[in-house]
Amino acid sequence: MLIHCVHWIGRSAIIALAALVSEGLDPLTALTQAKNRRWKISPRPAQYEAWATWLTVHRKNAGRDYAIPDFDSFARIAYRHLTHCVAP
């Protein structure tokens, strides 16, 4: 699978996450794998909301049984690179 975007931070990351979930990964596993490969992945809250909405529809339509992560669970992974920042 090839997904391209200039920065690969938000929009393309959400598309990739949807593709990974469609292929059988659970949502947080998909996010963790993507984040491990591309540390800059950090979709905005509105992009998370769009993904969570898609997950709800996909879970029903595909007959899948996975938990839809809340924003805090998502943020712990998506924004983990920010925990290494040091305040002045």
Buried (B, 14 or more C-beta within 10 A) or exposed (E): EEEEEEEBBBBBBBBBBBBBBEEEBBBBBBBBBBBEEBEEBBBEEEBBEBBBEBBEEBBEEEEEEBEBBEEEBBBEBBEBEEEEEEEE
